Amino acid sequence: MTNKLEKQIIELIATDRIDIPISSMSGKLKRQKPKLATTIDLSEYENDFIGERVYARIEAEDLMKARGMKEAIDIFSQEFPRYGTILNGLIEEQRALRETHLYFGVNEGCKLTSEDYMGVMESLGFNETTAKSLYTELMDVSRNLSRKRQEERRILIE
């Protein structure tokens, strides 16, 4: 049973360490896309461009946006102060009850093996060759990012 538990924690740590560089890159890409999109000027093509390999068009849409939960609660609390206080109390009570974290890390002097990481990468759908070629690069980025944060990690489980 202890060996199974150790393997589960190793898989969690390997998954977390692979997630760090991928999440970092994903965040950079998500921030980059809107900047790139706003620099594209289609006005000389009447907002509809069709090239040899790509196309782009601009369409204006009227959308009804949902009011944010916090904003709605604030408005409700202003209109019905007594019930708003009760509602905010219930929300705070539920917040306090729901947060349970699992803390995890690697014992001092111990390391995860490349096989530990490869198993996670293969479970993501990478074949063995691709996983091996990505492993070095991902680990280099992960190590550089991990120097900027504490080693123990946590994850919300409830």
Long-range contacts (C-beta under 8 A, 24 or more apart in sequence): 9-104, 10-112, 10-116, 11-116, 11-119, 11-120, 12-102, 12-104, 12-155, 13-104, 13-105, 13-106, 13-112, 13-116, 13-153, 14-112, 14-116, 14-117, 14-119, 14-120, 15-120, 16-104, 16-153, 16-155, 17-112, 17-117, 17-139, 17-142, 17-146, 18-117, 18-120, 18-121, 18-138, 18-142, 20-141, 20-142, 20-145, 20-146, 21-138, 21-141, 21-142, 21-145, 22-138, 24-141, 24-145, 25-141, 98-158, 99-156, 99-158, 100-156, 100-157, 100-158, 101-154, 101-155, 101-156, 101-157, 102-154, 102-155, 102-157, 103-152, 103-153, 103-154, 104-152, 104-153, 104-154, 104-155, 105-151, 105-152, 105-153, 106-151
